[in-house]
Amino acid sequence: SYALDVSEAVFYRWFKADGGTFDVEQRIYAHRSRKHLLVVEISVNNSLQRDVTLTLTTNRGGISRDVDLNETVFKPGLRVAVGKVKVLEESNGYRANVAMVWDEIPANLTVRASGEQHWYFITAIVTSLDNTLSPENEALNQARKDLLASHKDAWKTLWSTGRIDVEGDLQLSQAIYSSMYNILSSTRADWPYGLSPGGLPGGEEYMGHTFWDQDIWMYPSLVLLQPDLARACLQYRYHRLPAARLISQKFGMKGAMFPWESSLSGVETSPGLVYGETQVHITGDIAYAAKLYWWATKDQQWMRETGYQLATQTAEYWASRANYRDAADQYVIQYVMPPDEYQFPVDNSVYTNVVAKLNLEFAIQISKILGKYYPSRWEWIRDKMYIPFDTERHYHPEFDGYHPGIKVKQADTILIGYPLMFNMSKQIRRNDLEMYEKVTDRNGPAMTHSMFAIGWLEVGDKKRAAKAFARNYENIQGPFKVWTEQSHSRGAVNFITGAGGFLQGLLHGYGGVRVREDSLEINPTLPPSTTRLTLTGVHYLGSVIDIALDASRVNVTLTSTSQIAPSLE
């Protein structure tokens, strides 16, 4: 039998023989606090009156397509492999070195009669990005019997920092924990290298690249529940600002234009030029993420050192990308691909124009707060940015020329209501939901379902919210509740973008949590078929609160506070 314990982040396998008098437990884990270690432990309890021999087999996998590795014996009992990555992102780019050291796996283990024995097999992997670390030190200088305990302690700390719990619905509870586990397993506060739609991929799931999936889908829940991990997402973007400026220059623009697909260097790594050239909303998505972090923390030092550059350099890009349409006295953004990738090329994607407008507004506000100069034209462009709106049907067309009935790949226009929180009446918000729910592809990517659920909750339609939220289960596959990009096991596997959207559906949808410029709003609704919803560790302005909701009351508990924290009202 086997199990994945997501609270401990350990995969267990058990084998019993001779009526339970011979028990084997295998534990496999990637150590949380020692990020270079992969550990396999075997514990055997032999109550028999004779020695028993276990035969071991090893799945070494295939030859790496990414790294040229040369393997040899390091010292008795240890093997080593060293090499370099095969393909560079740029012709003159950085070629990382990779080194691995691991315990040799014996063909057999002899278990003595009437006793308990333990074996530890460690693999240490480091790269030249690690600077001073050596794999042999990582592999050898460990108190092996203490590894599991320290790993569990690290995960206990992570879960206690922030999480979502429900009672009364086991299926939902398992989906929540699995979703959080797979995102938490894919990022670290001390290793800011971005989140990919397929997590830490074992195959071709988006090649490990970072898209808007990080900034719009996975990041918003981390800001409140795991702010250190959210900060690492932004550091990943900040460290690649020089590359973003070069991309902008390549297209004749100013400021920073972030790539649609980013990897180590921050250059565009999309498989086709058209994606990087036209899916420009990614630049505004990153500014949105920076704004959300600022609103949630008001961290002045971070804003001066990191946030200001992210806000203003992206704003400068939009100021050069938008064109003035004299006849209408408006600024427009032409030749783009919106989040709805079925449509290309289009002019004035409503999502793109809104995210650009909000980007400019954020940069202006931060410049004023820090006493920094900003071009006055930013205000002019912000105020005159064209936002498509149908005055007859009272809804937002997805782009110029959109007409009702055109099929939509995924959540697009409805995202301006949430997460962007663009100002509109409740009726217009409802009209957008009505217009796009019926034409959105049911086979589109998983994260869309929760955005409709959040929208319907905003306008007070719990029945339609529940129906939209329930569609998530079509994308969650057993036995370990792994997300697939499309329903019924299709598309990318371990699609943590879907997990991110799902968690937002709970935290920001049923939890009703909104971070505003000067407030934290809580307007919760109990999810269907549950008896209790608990949000543990909601971080806001240095304080931490727990929110618990059942059928009769909402309890908000302040568990820690800071000097800058506002009072609860």
N, C-alpha and C positions, 0 to 999 in steps of 0.2 A: 504494500500500500504506500501511498505518498500523499504529501500535503504541502502547500505553500503557506507558511505563516507570515502574513503581511505585517503583523505588528512587530515581529522580530526580523523580518526580511531574511528568512532562512527556509530553504527547500529541504524537506525531510523525506527519507525513504526508509521503510521498515520491512524486515524479513523475519519471520518466526518459523521455527522448525521443532520437531520432536515435542509437540504439544506445548510449546512455549518455553521449553527448557534451554533453547538456544535462540537468542534474540540479537538481531543486528539493526543498528540505527546509523544511517548515513545523513550527514548534514552538509549542505552546500550553501555558501554565501559569498558575496562580494563585500568585503569589510567596509563598514561605513566610515569609521574614523581613520583607518589606514587605507587610503583610496587605491593603493597600488596592489593590494592583496586579494587574491581569489583563494578560498579555503575549502578543502574537503576534509571532513572529519568522519571517522568510522569508530563506533563504539560497539563492542560485542560483549554480551553477558552469556557465558557458557556454564550452565549448571550441570552439564553432562560429566560423567566420570572418565572422559577420554578427551584427548586433543582433537581439534577439528581444523581442517585446512580449508580456507576460503580462496577461491580462484577469482582474480580480478581481471576485468577487461577494461580497456581504455578507448574512448571515442576521441581520437585526435582531430577529427575534422579533415577538411580538404586543404590543399595548398592555398595559401593566402594569395588573393588577387591584388591586394593593396600594398603588401610589404614583401620585399626580398629578404628572407631570413636564412641565415646560416647557423646550423645547429651543431653543437659539440658537447663533450663532457666537461663540466666546469671543475668538479672534484668528485670523489666517490659519493654517490647518492644524489648528486645534483647535475642537472643539465642546463645548458644556456643556449639561447638563440639571439643573435644580433642582426640588425639589418637597417634598411632605409625604406621610406615610402617610395612607391614606384612612380606615381604620377604627381606632378606639381600643378598647383592652381595657376601659376604663371611660369613662363619660360625661365625667368630669373628668380623664381620664388624660393621659399624656404623648404628644404628637404629634411624632414624630421628623422632622427635616428630612433630606433626602437630596440629595447633590450628586454629579454625575458629570462628568468631563472626559475626552475621548478624542481620539486622533489621527483626523483625517478619512482615510477610506480612498480612495485614488485609484482611478479606473476602470481604469487601466493602469499597469504597471511596465515600463520599458524596460531590458533587460539588455544591457549592452555586449558586443561581441564579444570573445572570448578573455579572459574575466575572471571574477572572483568578486565578487558583491555581496550586501549584507545590508540588510534593512529591519526596523525595529522599530515596532510599533504598540501603544500602551499605553492602557489604560483605568484611570482612578483613580476609586474610589468611596469616599466618606466620608459619615458621618452626624453629626448633632448629638451622638451619643453619644461621638464622638471628641474632643470638646472643642476643642482648638486647631488641629487639622489643617485644611488647605485642599486641595481636590482639585487645583488648579492646581500647587501646590508639589509634591504627590506625583507628578504627571504629568511636570513639567518638570525638577525638580531631581534627575535620575537620570543616572548614567553608563550609558547604555543597553547598551553592549557588555558591561558587567559584570553585568547583571541575571541572566543565566542561571547564571553561575558562582556567584554568591552564593545563588541559589535552590537549586542542587544542594548546596552546602556545608551549607545549613540542613537539608536532608533527610538528608544523610549523618550529621549530628550526631544527628538524631532516630532514625534506624535504629540507630546505634551505641549509643544510650542503652539500648535494650531491644528484643528481637525474639525470634521463634521460627523455627527452621530445621529442616527435615528433609532427609534424603538417601534416594534410592532410590525416590521416588514423586513424579514431576513434577506430577501432577494435585493432589496434596495440597499440595505446595510452592506452586503457583500460587494455590490457594485461601487458604492462610495469608497470603501476601504481599498479595493483594487485600483480604482481610478487614482486615488491619492498616492498609493504605493508606487504605481508605475511612473507618475510624474516625479515624485520625490526621489525615486531611484535614478532618475536621469539627469539630476542637476545637483550642484554643490555650491555652498557659499564661498569656498576657497578655490574654486576652479571655474572661473567665468567663461565658459565656452559655448553657451547657448543651448537651447532646447530644440530638438528636431521632431517633426511629426511622428516618426517611428521610434522615438526614444533613443536608447543606445542600440543601434540596429545591428542585427546579425546577418543582414542581407542587403537588398536593394531598396529598402523603404526610404525613399527620398534621399538616399546616399548620405544620411546624417546631416543634411544641410538645415540651416535655420531660416524659416520663413516668417510671415506675419502670424503664423500659428503660435509662435512663442508670445508675441506682444499683445495680441488681441484675445487669444483663446486660453492659453495656459497661465499666463502671467496675472490676470486680474484677481484670481483667488489667492495667489501667493502673496500679493501685496498686503492683504489683511491677515492671512493665517501664517505665512512664512516670509516675513519681510526681508530677512537676510538672503533668502534664495531669490526673491524678486530683485533685490539690489544687484545680485550677480548677473541677472539677465540684462540689466541696464549697463553694467560695466562691460559686458560683452559688446554691446552696441557702441559704447563710448570709445573703447579701445580701437574700434574700426572706423572712427570718424575720418582719419586721413584717407583711407581707401574710398570712403563715401564721397569725399570732396573730389577725388580723381575721377570717379564715375560721373559726377555732375559736370565736371569740365569736359569730359569726353562727349557729352551730349550738348555742349554749348551752354550749360547753365551755371549758376552760382550756388554757393552754399554746399550742403551735403545731400546727396541723393543715395540712399541706401539700396543695396542690391536686393532683388527679389529672393534670390537664394544666396545665403552667406555661409562660409565655412571658416577655415582657419584664418585666412588673410583678410577677409572682408571684401574681396573682389567679387564680381558677379560670376556665379557658378551655375546659372540656369542652363539647361540643355539647348535652349534656343535664344537668340538675341531678343526676339520680340517680347519675351516675358519680362526680362530686366528693363527693357526700354519703356514698357507700357503699364506694368502693374506698379505704378508709382505710389499708390496709396500706402505702400509699406513705409515710406518715409514719414507720413503723418501718423501711422500706427505707432511707430517708435516714439514720436513726440507725445502721443496720447499716453503711452506707458509711463513716460517720464512725468507727465502732469499728474497721473494717478498716484505715483509714488510721492510726489511733492505734497499733494493734498492730504495724503494719509500720514505723512511724517513731519512735514514742515522742517526738514533737516537742512538747516542753512548751510552747513559746511558742504554737504553733498550737492546742494544747488549751486554753490559758488564753484566747486571743483568739477562737477560732472553735468548736472542738469541744465545749467545755463547754456553750455555748448550744444547739448542735444537739442534744446528748444530753439536757439537762435540760428544755428546753422541749417536746421531743417526749414525754418521759416524763410530764410534767405533763398533756399531752393524754390519754395512755392512762389516767392515774389518774382523770381525769374521765369518760372514755368508758366504762370498764369498770363493770359493775353487779354488786353483791353479791347472790348467790343464797343466801339464808339457809338454805333446807332442805338444800342440799348443802355449805354452807360453802365456796363457790367464787366467784370473780369470772368473769363471762362478758362477751362482747362480741357484741351482737345487731345484727341488721339490717345486714348487710354484703354486699358482692360480693367473692368471693375472686378470686385470680388466674384461676381457672376461671370465665370470664365467662358460661358457659352457665347457671350457677346463681345465681339472685337472686330474692328476698332470702334469705339464710341466717343462721342464728345459729351462732356459734362456729366460724367457718372456722379449721381447725387452723393454717394458715399465718399468718393474721392474729393469732391468739392467741399463737403462738410468737414472732412478730416483736415483738409488744407486750411479752411477758415479757422477752425479751432486751434490748429497749430500756430497760426499767426497770432491769434488772440493770446495764447499761452506765452509766446515769446515776448509780446508787448508787456504783459503783466509782470513777468519775471524781470524784465529789464527795468521796469519802474521800481520794483521792490528792491533790486540790487543797486539802483542808481546808475544804471548803465545806459549808454546811448543806443538808440535804435532808429532806423530810417522811418521818417513819418509816412512814407508810402506804404509801409506795412498796414497802418490803420486804414488807409484808403482802399487797399486791396481787400482787407478783411471785410470792410463795410459794404463793398460793392461786389463781393464774390457771388456769382450766380448760383442759386440753389433751385434746381428744377422743381416746379410745383404746378399741379393741374388745378386751376381755379374752378373748373366745372365739377370735377369728381372729388375735389378736396383730398388729394393724396399726392405723394411724391413719386413721379415717374423715375424709373431707375436711371435713365439717361435721356438725352435729347433724341426724340423719335420713338421712345418706348410707347407701346400701346397695350392696353389690357389684354391678357391672354398669351403674351409671349412667355415661353417656358424659361424658368430661372434655375440655375444649377444649385444654388445654395443661398443661405441667408446673405442678403446684400442690403437693400434699402432699409429693411427693418433694423439694421444695426445702427442707424443714426439715432433711433430711439434709445436703444441700449446695445452696446456699452457707451456710445458716444454721448448720450444724454442731450442731444440737440433739442432746443426748445420748440415745442409744438403742443397743440391742444390734445386732450385725451381723445377727442373724436377723430382728429387727423391720425393719431397713433393707431386707433382702431381701424381706420380706413386703410392704412398701409398694411396692417396685418391681414385684413380681409382680402385685399388685392393680391398679395403675394403668397399667402398660404396655399391657395388653390392652384397656383401655377409653379410652385417650387417642386423640383424633381424629387420624388420619394426615394430614388436611388442615389441621391446626392450624398455628400460627406456628412458624417455623423453629427458634427457640432451644431448643425442647423436646428435640430429638434428643440434643444433647450432655449434657443433664442426666441422661438415662437412661444414657448411656455412662459418665459419671462415677460414677453410682450402682453400675452393674454392676462397674466396676473396683474400687470400694471393697469390694465383697463377694467379689472374686476371680473373677468370671465374665468372662474375657476374650472369649469367643466372643460372648456377648450384647452386651458393650460394643462390639465391632467392628461388629456388625450395626446397633446403634443409631447409632453414629457415622457409618456409611456412608450413612445416610439424609440426612445433610446435603447430599450432592451433588445431591439432587432439587431443592434450593432455590438452587443456584449456577448462574447462567446465563452462557453464552458470548456473545461471545468474551472479555469482560473479567472474567469470574468475579464478576458482580454478584449480590448476594443478592436473592431475592424472599421475601416474607413466607410465602407458601404454595408448595407444590411445583409444578413444571412451569410456571413463569413467572406464577403467579397471585399476587394480593395486591400489597401495597406493594412498590415497586421501590427498589433500593439500601437494602434493609432491614438496616441495620447492627446492629440488635438481634440478628438471626440471626448476624451476623459475630461479635458479642461472645460469644454463647453458644458458638459454634464454637471461638473462641480459648480460652475457659475449658476446653473439652473437651480441649485440648492442654496448656495450662499446668497446670491443676488436675486434669485427668483422667489423660492419659498421662504428663504431667510429674509428677503426684503431689504438687504443691506445696500446702501448707496453712500459712496464717498463723494461729498460735494466740496466746493472750494473752501467753505468755512464751516462744514458740519458733517457729522456722520448720522445718516438716517436709518432707522430700523422699522420696517413695516411687515412683520412676518405673517406667513400663512402656513398652517400645518399641512404637510404633504399628504396626499390621499393614502389611505390604508396604514398610516402611522399613528402612534399614540404620543410621540414626543420627538421633537427636533432640537438638537443641542449644537450650538456653534461655540466651540472651545477655543479661546485664545485669539479673539478678534483684536488686532493691534491698531491703535489709532492715536496719533500724536504722543507717542511714548507710553501711553496707557494700554492696558490689556483688559478686555471684558469678556465674560461668558454670557451667552444668550441662550435661554432654554424656553421652549414653547410647548405647551400641551393644549388640550381642548378648552381649557378654562382660563389660562393665564399665560403671561409672558414675564419671565424673570430675567433681569439684566443685573449681572454681578460684576462690580469693579474689582479685579483681582490684583492689579498693581497700577500705579499712577506715576506721573512725572510732573515737573514744575510747569510745563507748557500746556498740560492737558486742560481742556475746557471742562466745565461741570456737566453732569448728566441732566438733561431736561426732557 
